[in-house]
């Protein structure tokens, strides 16, 4: 398993940020809590529910001079009958490394493709019934293995913000780093701001994707309703190789 993982990683890094052909991203829905609400939500999903991710990446890539018509192609794959391995909060370094390895094995070896071509990036999207919990567990996007694990609410009204989280974790798989303060959750200035030169600075109208939220004041930040109010800032663009650093 270790040998397989090491060889795979090297090839993936080279192939994922060339931006010469559309990058295939597979969405694999998972019923996180076994609820009827999450199940009916998952069964109602289709490719169009993720189209704004494609539109967002295309719009932003074009701003940075990338001429590819569709830099990212997002396809919906069959929902998974099993949940991926969970990372318990407070897991140490070794435990996290082991979890990451198990997750890669799960995403690449136990996931069914339903007869479709394998995607380059695998986003496992876990849907939770919003009536049974207040906040969802943390999401993760890993460059090693090109895998994202995203926790979301099975709620139509949150589809737009769910796509922000999916895109944020997807860009982590391509090497983008967080641009918010981990203690307060507020965007870092200037790299986490969509418009750092705006006068007055607050409120920001848009969010930078790796900050995830727009600063409405020096202390507060809000997640936009959709990717329509999100941008890829210059620091993120350099990390995912749209520009040279
Ligand atoms: Zn992040």
Boltz pocket constraint, residues with backbone or C-beta under 6 A from the ligand:
constraints:
  - pocket:
      binder: B
      contacts: [[A, 139], [A, 168], [A, 172], [A, 177], [A, 178], [A, 210]]
      max_distance: 6.0
